[in-house]
Amino acid sequence: MKLFFKGFLLVLLSSVLVLENNAISNLQISRICRKERKEKACLKRLKLNRELLDNGKPIEIPVYPYKSK
């Protein structure tokens, strides 16, 4: 009984997490890129990243080192 319950919870939680896919909208992308210096490049980059994530492919996230003063 416990095994069945744990299996049921696992399936239920995984389906809830999969269905909760919140993609960024075009309006949100344009609002983010308004502040950027190169707005067209920003739009293109964010739309490409959204497309890659929707297809399940990895994206590159730049990591900037911390500079202490």
N, CA, C and O atoms as CSV, one atom per row, in Angstrom:
chain,resi,resn,atom,element,x,y,z
A,1,MET,N,N,0.819,-1.188,0.000
A,1,MET,CA,C,0.000,0.000,0.000
A,1,MET,C,C,0.866,1.256,0.000
A,1,MET,O,O,0.588,2.208,-0.728
A,2,LYS,N,N,1.936,1.254,0.834
A,2,LYS,CA,C,2.821,2.414,0.870
A,2,LYS,C,C,3.537,2.593,-0.460
A,2,LYS,O,O,3.724,3.718,-0.923
A,3,LEU,N,N,3.930,1.499,-1.067
A,3,LEU,CA,C,4.612,1.562,-2.350
A,3,LEU,C,C,3.686,2.140,-3.415
A,3,LEU,O,O,4.110,2.963,-4.227
A,4,PHE,N,N,2.442,1.719,-3.417
A,4,PHE,CA,C,1.469,2.247,-4.366
A,4,PHE,C,C,1.269,3.746,-4.152
A,4,PHE,O,O,1.218,4.512,-5.114
A,5,PHE,N,N,1.156,4.160,-2.900
A,5,PHE,CA,C,0.946,5.564,-2.570
A,5,PHE,C,C,2.139,6.412,-3.008
A,5,PHE,O,O,1.959,7.492,-3.569
A,6,LYS,N,N,3.353,5.929,-2.755
A,6,LYS,CA,C,4.552,6.663,-3.161
A,6,LYS,C,C,4.649,6.752,-4.684
A,6,LYS,O,O,5.025,7.792,-5.224
A,7,GLY,N,N,4.313,5.673,-5.366
A,7,GLY,CA,C,4.325,5.683,-6.829
A,7,GLY,C,C,3.286,6.640,-7.391
A,7,GLY,O,O,3.549,7.361,-8.353
A,8,PHE,N,N,2.110,6.644,-6.790
A,8,PHE,CA,C,1.056,7.547,-7.232
A,8,PHE,C,C,1.461,9.002,-7.031
A,8,PHE,O,O,1.234,9.834,-7.910
A,9,LEU,N,N,2.061,9.317,-5.881
A,9,LEU,CA,C,2.516,10.685,-5.632
A,9,LEU,C,C,3.615,11.093,-6.601
A,9,LEU,O,O,3.641,12.235,-7.061
A,10,LEU,N,N,4.502,10.193,-6.910
A,10,LEU,CA,C,5.575,10.481,-7.853
A,10,LEU,C,C,5.015,10.817,-9.223
A,10,LEU,O,O,5.441,11.791,-9.844
A,11,VAL,N,N,4.076,10.031,-9.697
A,11,VAL,CA,C,3.471,10.273,-11.000
A,11,VAL,C,C,2.678,11.581,-10.983
A,11,VAL,O,O,2.741,12.350,-11.942
A,12,LEU,N,N,1.954,11.834,-9.933
A,12,LEU,CA,C,1.146,13.046,-9.822
A,12,LEU,C,C,2.021,14.294,-9.800
A,12,LEU,O,O,1.741,15.257,-10.514
A,13,LEU,N,N,3.063,14.286,-9.000
A,13,LEU,CA,C,3.943,15.447,-8.907
A,13,LEU,C,C,4.705,15.691,-10.199
A,13,LEU,O,O,4.875,16.839,-10.610
A,14,SER,N,N,5.160,14.635,-10.838
A,14,SER,CA,C,5.893,14.821,-12.087
A,14,SER,C,C,4.987,15.372,-13.183
A,14,SER,O,O,5.429,16.175,-14.005
A,15,SER,N,N,3.718,14.947,-13.203
A,15,SER,CA,C,2.806,15.476,-14.222
A,15,SER,C,C,2.469,16.930,-13.945
A,15,SER,O,O,2.294,17.707,-14.884
A,16,VAL,N,N,2.374,17.313,-12.689
A,16,VAL,CA,C,2.089,18.708,-12.345
A,16,VAL,C,C,3.263,19.591,-12.742
A,16,VAL,O,O,3.066,20.679,-13.282
A,17,LEU,N,N,4.474,19.136,-12.480
A,17,LEU,CA,C,5.648,19.923,-12.822
A,17,LEU,C,C,5.849,20.043,-14.325
A,17,LEU,O,O,6.314,21.078,-14.801
A,18,VAL,N,N,5.515,19.021,-15.069
A,18,VAL,CA,C,5.661,19.062,-16.520
A,18,VAL,C,C,4.626,19.992,-17.133
A,18,VAL,O,O,4.937,20.718,-18.077
A,19,LEU,N,N,3.424,19.985,-16.625
A,19,LEU,CA,C,2.366,20.815,-17.179
A,19,LEU,C,C,2.558,22.294,-16.837
A,19,LEU,O,O,1.971,23.154,-17.493
A,20,GLU,N,N,3.349,22.594,-15.848
A,20,GLU,CA,C,3.542,23.972,-15.432
A,20,GLU,C,C,4.743,24.566,-16.163
A,20,GLU,O,O,5.785,24.815,-15.557
A,21,ASN,N,N,4.592,24.789,-17.464
A,21,ASN,CA,C,5.645,25.336,-18.293
A,21,ASN,C,C,5.267,26.769,-18.630
A,21,ASN,O,O,4.402,27.000,-19.475
A,22,ASN,N,N,5.901,27.721,-17.984
A,22,ASN,CA,C,5.578,29.121,-18.193
A,22,ASN,C,C,6.596,29.742,-19.133
A,22,ASN,O,O,7.678,30.144,-18.706
A,23,ALA,N,N,6.251,29.822,-20.414
A,23,ALA,CA,C,7.143,30.437,-21.382
A,23,ALA,C,C,6.987,31.950,-21.304
A,23,ALA,O,O,5.912,32.458,-20.987
A,24,ILE,N,N,8.055,32.652,-21.593
A,24,ILE,CA,C,8.030,34.101,-21.586
A,24,ILE,C,C,7.342,34.575,-22.868
A,24,ILE,O,O,7.599,34.043,-23.948
A,25,SER,N,N,6.475,35.567,-22.747
A,25,SER,CA,C,5.713,36.046,-23.903
A,25,SER,C,C,6.518,37.091,-24.679
A,25,SER,O,O,7.532,37.596,-24.197
A,26,ASN,N,N,6.051,37.401,-25.878
A,26,ASN,CA,C,6.721,38.418,-26.691
A,26,ASN,C,C,6.678,39.779,-26.013
A,26,ASN,O,O,7.633,40.551,-26.111
A,27,LEU,N,N,5.581,40.081,-25.328
A,27,LEU,CA,C,5.466,41.357,-24.626
A,27,LEU,C,C,6.488,41.457,-23.503
A,27,LEU,O,O,7.094,42.511,-23.305
A,28,GLN,N,N,6.682,40.371,-22.771
A,28,GLN,CA,C,7.674,40.374,-21.692
A,28,GLN,C,C,9.084,40.516,-22.257
A,28,GLN,O,O,9.924,41.201,-21.674
A,29,ILE,N,N,9.343,39.869,-23.391
A,29,ILE,CA,C,10.656,39.983,-24.034
A,29,ILE,C,C,10.905,41.425,-24.462
A,29,ILE,O,O,11.995,41.953,-24.242
A,30,SER,N,N,9.912,42.067,-25.068
A,30,SER,CA,C,10.099,43.448,-25.521
A,30,SER,C,C,10.288,44.396,-24.342
A,30,SER,O,O,11.049,45.358,-24.444
A,31,ARG,N,N,9.611,44.143,-23.226
A,31,ARG,CA,C,9.796,44.990,-22.040
A,31,ARG,C,C,11.198,44.848,-21.472
A,31,ARG,O,O,11.796,45.831,-21.035
A,32,ILE,N,N,11.724,43.633,-21.477
A,32,ILE,CA,C,13.081,43.402,-20.970
A,32,ILE,C,C,14.105,44.097,-21.862
A,32,ILE,O,O,15.063,44.694,-21.372
A,33,CYS,N,N,13.895,44.015,-23.169
A,33,CYS,CA,C,14.889,44.522,-24.116
A,33,CYS,C,C,14.800,46.021,-24.353
A,33,CYS,O,O,15.689,46.580,-24.995
A,34,ARG,N,N,13.779,46.686,-23.870
A,34,ARG,CA,C,13.691,48.146,-24.029
A,34,ARG,C,C,14.849,48.852,-23.352
A,34,ARG,O,O,15.302,49.897,-23.820
A,35,LYS,N,N,15.325,48.298,-22.268
A,35,LYS,CA,C,16.382,48.932,-21.485
A,35,LYS,C,C,17.768,48.672,-22.066
A,35,LYS,O,O,18.736,49.335,-21.695
A,36,GLU,N,N,17.859,47.716,-22.968
A,36,GLU,CA,C,19.158,47.345,-23.530
A,36,GLU,C,C,19.606,48.344,-24.589
A,36,GLU,O,O,18.790,49.011,-25.225
A,37,ARG,N,N,20.911,48.429,-24.759
A,37,ARG,CA,C,21.468,49.325,-25.760
A,37,ARG,C,C,21.195,48.807,-27.170
A,37,ARG,O,O,20.805,49.571,-28.052
A,38,LYS,N,N,21.401,47.503,-27.380
A,38,LYS,CA,C,21.145,46.869,-28.675
A,38,LYS,C,C,19.846,46.076,-28.566
A,38,LYS,O,O,19.854,44.884,-28.259
A,39,GLU,N,N,18.738,46.755,-28.822
A,39,GLU,CA,C,17.424,46.156,-28.592
A,39,GLU,C,C,17.144,44.995,-29.541
A,39,GLU,O,O,16.606,43.972,-29.118
A,40,LYS,N,N,17.498,45.137,-30.817
A,40,LYS,CA,C,17.217,44.072,-31.790
A,40,LYS,C,C,17.998,42.803,-31.482
A,40,LYS,O,O,17.469,41.699,-31.616
A,41,ALA,N,N,19.244,42.952,-31.073
A,41,ALA,CA,C,20.055,41.784,-30.725
A,41,ALA,C,C,19.506,41.095,-29.482
A,41,ALA,O,O,19.517,39.867,-29.389
A,42,CYS,N,N,19.032,41.878,-28.541
A,42,CYS,CA,C,18.438,41.325,-27.322
A,42,CYS,C,C,17.175,40.543,-27.653
A,42,CYS,O,O,16.984,39.433,-27.157
A,43,LEU,N,N,16.309,41.114,-28.491
A,43,LEU,CA,C,15.083,40.428,-28.901
A,43,LEU,C,C,15.400,39.097,-29.576
A,43,LEU,O,O,14.787,38.073,-29.276
A,44,LYS,N,N,16.363,39.128,-30.488
A,44,LYS,CA,C,16.730,37.919,-31.222
A,44,LYS,C,C,17.284,36.847,-30.280
A,44,LYS,O,O,16.946,35.670,-30.406
A,45,ARG,N,N,18.137,37.259,-29.337
A,45,ARG,CA,C,18.752,36.316,-28.400
A,45,ARG,C,C,17.717,35.677,-27.484
A,45,ARG,O,O,17.737,34.464,-27.276
A,46,LEU,N,N,16.813,36.486,-26.934
A,46,LEU,CA,C,15.820,35.941,-26.012
A,46,LEU,C,C,14.806,35.050,-26.727
A,46,LEU,O,O,14.367,34.043,-26.171
A,47,LYS,N,N,14.434,35.410,-27.948
A,47,LYS,CA,C,13.496,34.569,-28.695
A,47,LYS,C,C,14.149,33.243,-29.081
A,47,LYS,O,O,13.495,32.200,-29.072
A,48,LEU,N,N,15.440,33.282,-29.420
A,48,LEU,CA,C,16.157,32.047,-29.735
A,48,LEU,C,C,16.260,31.164,-28.495
A,48,LEU,O,O,16.064,29.951,-28.582
A,49,ASN,N,N,16.566,31.760,-27.340
A,49,ASN,CA,C,16.644,30.991,-26.093
A,49,ASN,C,C,15.300,30.373,-25.747
A,49,ASN,O,O,15.245,29.228,-25.298
A,50,ARG,N,N,14.216,31.111,-25.947
A,50,ARG,CA,C,12.883,30.577,-25.668
A,50,ARG,C,C,12.581,29.393,-26.579
A,50,ARG,O,O,12.027,28.387,-26.137
A,51,GLU,N,N,12.946,29.517,-27.844
A,51,GLU,CA,C,12.716,28.436,-28.810
A,51,GLU,C,C,13.506,27.180,-28.423
A,51,GLU,O,O,12.981,26.068,-28.469
A,52,LEU,N,N,14.777,27.373,-28.040
A,52,LEU,CA,C,15.603,26.229,-27.647
A,52,LEU,C,C,15.051,25.546,-26.406
A,52,LEU,O,O,15.027,24.317,-26.335
A,53,LEU,N,N,14.607,26.327,-25.426
A,53,LEU,CA,C,14.049,25.742,-24.208
A,53,LEU,C,C,12.742,25.004,-24.489
A,53,LEU,O,O,12.479,23.953,-23.904
A,54,ASP,N,N,11.926,25.558,-25.386
A,54,ASP,CA,C,10.677,24.880,-25.737
A,54,ASP,C,C,10.935,23.544,-26.412
A,54,ASP,O,O,10.156,22.602,-26.259
A,55,ASN,N,N,12.035,23.463,-27.164
A,55,ASN,CA,C,12.385,22.217,-27.841
A,55,ASN,C,C,13.148,21.257,-26.935
A,55,ASN,O,O,13.443,20.133,-27.340
A,56,GLY,N,N,13.468,21.682,-25.724
A,56,GLY,CA,C,14.163,20.816,-24.778
A,56,GLY,C,C,15.659,20.793,-24.945
A,56,GLY,O,O,16.322,19.876,-24.460
A,57,LYS,N,N,16.210,21.789,-25.625
A,57,LYS,CA,C,17.653,21.847,-25.838
A,57,LYS,C,C,18.287,22.790,-24.819
A,57,LYS,O,O,17.629,23.720,-24.352
A,58,PRO,N,N,19.544,22.569,-24.470
A,58,PRO,CA,C,20.199,23.434,-23.483
A,58,PRO,C,C,20.539,24.799,-24.072
A,58,PRO,O,O,20.733,24.938,-25.279
A,59,ILE,N,N,20.608,25.797,-23.208
A,59,ILE,CA,C,21.018,27.137,-23.631
A,59,ILE,C,C,22.276,27.511,-22.875
A,59,ILE,O,O,22.584,26.928,-21.836
A,60,GLU,N,N,23.009,28.495,-23.404
A,60,GLU,CA,C,24.210,28.978,-22.753
A,60,GLU,C,C,23.863,30.151,-21.869
A,60,GLU,O,O,23.204,31.093,-22.309
A,61,ILE,N,N,24.298,30.100,-20.632
A,61,ILE,CA,C,24.083,31.199,-19.699
A,61,ILE,C,C,25.457,31.716,-19.302
A,61,ILE,O,O,26.238,30.985,-18.693
A,62,PRO,N,N,25.766,32.979,-19.641
A,62,PRO,CA,C,27.090,33.502,-19.300
A,62,PRO,C,C,27.244,33.688,-17.797
A,62,PRO,O,O,26.312,34.095,-17.104
A,63,VAL,N,N,28.440,33.380,-17.310
A,63,VAL,CA,C,28.750,33.534,-15.892
A,63,VAL,C,C,29.875,34.549,-15.783
A,63,VAL,O,O,30.960,34.361,-16.334
A,64,TYR,N,N,29.598,35.619,-15.069
A,64,TYR,CA,C,30.590,36.672,-14.886
A,64,TYR,C,C,31.230,36.511,-13.516
A,64,TYR,O,O,30.522,36.367,-12.520
A,65,PRO,N,N,32.570,36.532,-13.449
A,65,PRO,CA,C,33.235,36.369,-12.160
A,65,PRO,C,C,33.000,37.587,-11.263
A,65,PRO,O,O,32.874,38.717,-11.734
A,66,TYR,N,N,32.947,37.326,-9.991
A,66,TYR,CA,C,32.759,38.396,-9.005
A,66,TYR,C,C,34.065,39.104,-8.772
A,66,TYR,O,O,35.088,38.471,-8.510
A,67,LYS,N,N,34.035,40.424,-8.866
A,67,LYS,CA,C,35.234,41.211,-8.612
A,67,LYS,C,C,35.076,41.918,-7.275
A,67,LYS,O,O,34.247,42.817,-7.131
A,68,SER,N,N,35.863,41.513,-6.315
A,68,SER,CA,C,35.790,42.153,-5.005
A,68,SER,C,C,36.604,43.430,-5.023
A,68,SER,O,O,37.573,43.561,-5.771
A,69,LYS,N,N,36.195,44.357,-4.195
A,69,LYS,CA,C,36.889,45.656,-4.165
A,69,LYS,C,C,37.932,45.694,-3.080
A,69,LYS,O,O,38.610,46.708,-2.912
